[in-house]
Amino acid sequence: QLPKTTVAYLRHTGPCQGNEQLFQQLTEELCRWAEPRGLLNNPGMRILVVYHDDPNVTEPDKLRLSMCIPAPENTKVDGKIGLMEIAGGTYAVGRFEVGGQEFGEAWSWLYGTWLPQSGYQPDDGPCFEAYTEEPQPGEKIKVDICVPVKPL
């Protein structure tokens, strides 16, 4: 069970799979905005990447993702930064340590291996990745892949 979370976000539309430079650029831009507002110092601070579309269905140039950071509900946003709520509820959470090109395998395992055997099915709402540690150069990235689910 994950709680509802209000986040400040920076949206990207277009191809994104495997583009480490894009993810780094979005993270840096969001953190530059969040730092002077004190959002990087909150306990439990993490970066979330919300995926609004299924890459198996949506054309690459129409894929939307939001780079997010938890924020109070009354946070003032401006420019390219928006504020939204990630619904609370039941999520499948897969914890992975992956190299930059192994994310697809992690998502495939969660959807293709774990989910069919779990007694759950995907629920409405976006999936997201949660990063609680900043990756160190040369080390694998620790990520929680979170998928809203409901019983079969």
C-alpha positions in Angstrom: 0.0 0.0 0.0 1.5 3.3 -1.1 0.2 6.7 0.2 -1.0 9.4 -2.1 1.9 11.7 -3.0 1.8 15.3 -4.2 4.8 16.0 -6.6 6.3 18.9 -8.5 7.1 17.7 -12.0 8.8 18.5 -15.2 7.1 16.9 -18.2 8.8 15.5 -21.3 7.0 14.4 -24.5 8.8 12.3 -27.1 11.2 9.3 -27.3 12.9 8.5 -24.0 13.7 4.8 -23.7 17.4 4.2 -23.1 18.2 7.9 -23.2 20.3 8.4 -20.1 21.3 11.9 -21.1 17.7 13.0 -21.3 16.9 11.6 -17.8 20.0 13.3 -16.4 19.0 16.6 -18.0 15.5 16.4 -16.7 16.7 15.5 -13.2 19.2 18.4 -13.1 16.6 20.9 -14.3 14.0 19.8 -11.7 16.6 19.8 -8.9 17.8 23.3 -9.9 14.2 24.4 -9.4 13.6 22.4 -6.2 16.8 23.3 -4.3 16.1 26.9 -3.5 12.6 25.9 -2.4 14.0 23.4 0.2 12.5 20.4 -1.5 15.7 18.4 -1.7 16.3 18.4 2.0 13.0 16.7 3.0 13.2 13.4 4.8 12.3 10.6 2.4 13.3 12.7 -0.6 13.3 10.7 -3.8 13.1 11.3 -7.5 10.1 9.7 -9.2 9.7 9.1 -12.9 6.0 8.8 -13.9 5.2 7.1 -17.2 1.8 8.2 -18.6 1.8 6.0 -21.7 2.5 2.4 -22.7 5.5 2.3 -25.0 4.0 -0.8 -26.6 0.9 1.2 -27.7 1.9 4.8 -28.0 4.0 6.2 -30.8 7.5 7.2 -29.5 7.1 10.9 -30.3 3.9 11.0 -28.2 5.2 9.2 -25.1 4.9 11.3 -22.0 6.9 11.1 -18.8 7.1 13.3 -15.7 10.3 13.7 -13.7 9.0 14.4 -10.1 9.9 15.2 -6.6 7.6 15.1 -3.6 6.3 18.5 -2.6 3.7 20.0 -0.2 0.2 20.4 -1.7 0.5 24.2 -1.5 3.8 24.4 -3.4 3.8 27.3 -5.9 4.9 26.2 -9.3 5.7 28.2 -12.4 7.1 27.9 -15.9 7.6 24.3 -17.0 7.1 23.0 -13.5 3.7 21.6 -12.6 2.1 20.1 -9.5 0.1 16.8 -9.5 -1.0 14.0 -7.3 0.1 10.3 -7.6 -2.7 8.2 -6.3 -2.2 6.0 -3.3 -3.3 2.4 -3.3 -2.1 -1.1 -3.9 1.1 -1.3 -6.0 3.4 -4.1 -7.1 6.9 -2.8 -6.2 9.9 -4.5 -7.8 13.2 -3.4 -6.4 16.0 -3.7 -8.9 19.7 -2.9 -9.3 20.3 -2.3 -13.0 22.7 -0.9 -15.5 21.6 1.9 -17.7 20.5 -0.5 -20.5 18.8 -3.0 -18.2 15.6 -1.1 -17.3 13.6 -2.8 -20.1 14.5 -6.2 -18.7 13.4 -5.2 -15.2 10.0 -3.9 -16.5 9.6 -7.0 -18.7 10.3 -9.3 -15.7 7.8 -7.4 -13.5 5.0 -7.5 -16.2 5.9 -10.8 -17.9 7.0 -13.0 -15.1 5.9 -11.7 -11.7 2.5 -10.2 -12.6 1.0 -13.3 -14.4 1.8 -15.5 -11.4 0.8 -13.0 -8.7 -3.0 -13.1 -8.6 -3.0 -9.4 -9.6 -3.6 -7.4 -12.7 -2.6 -3.9 -13.6 -5.0 -1.2 -12.3 -5.7 2.2 -13.8 -3.2 4.9 -13.1 0.4 5.5 -14.2 3.4 3.4 -13.3 6.5 5.0 -11.9 10.1 4.5 -11.0 11.3 5.7 -7.5 15.0 6.5 -6.9 16.0 6.9 -3.3 19.8 7.0 -3.8 21.9 9.0 -6.2 23.8 6.5 -8.4 27.5 6.5 -8.1 29.7 6.4 -11.3 30.2 2.8 -12.4 27.7 1.3 -10.0 24.3 -0.2 -10.9 21.2 2.0 -10.3 18.9 1.1 -7.4 15.3 1.6 -8.5 11.8 0.6 -7.3 9.4 0.0 -10.2 5.8 0.7 -9.0 2.8 -0.6 -10.9 -0.8 0.0 -9.6 -2.5 -3.4 -9.3 -5.9 -4.9 -8.3 -6.8 -8.6 -7.7 -7.8 -10.8 -10.6 
